[in-house]
């Protein structure tokens, strides 16, 4: 699985490098009325991608952290319940106190 991940990341980085090489042209971004940002197109694309990715990544990490805390709490409770002392055992009835077993278990009256 590690080799697949490495191959995918290599292909993504190669595609980004090729995109950057063939589209290295200046782009003007008008932010406000008299404020203009002149940058290269690949930089603009990468920054835009990161602005979209960062909030979703933070939400994902927060959810994962919450779920890990929940699982840990539930495991602790389960362990605590599993190791709890069993209720006081009822005294066992002595063999002499029981009536004798019937000779015929199908029809005990005979």
HELIX and SHEET records of a PDB file:
HELIX    1   1 UNK A    2  UNK A   22  1                                  21    
HELIX    2   2 UNK A   41  UNK A   82  1                                  42    
HELIX    3   3 UNK A   95  UNK A   97  5                                   3    
SHEET    1   A 2 UNK A  26  UNK A  30  0                                        
SHEET    2   A 2 UNK A  36  UNK A  40 -1                                        
END                                                                             
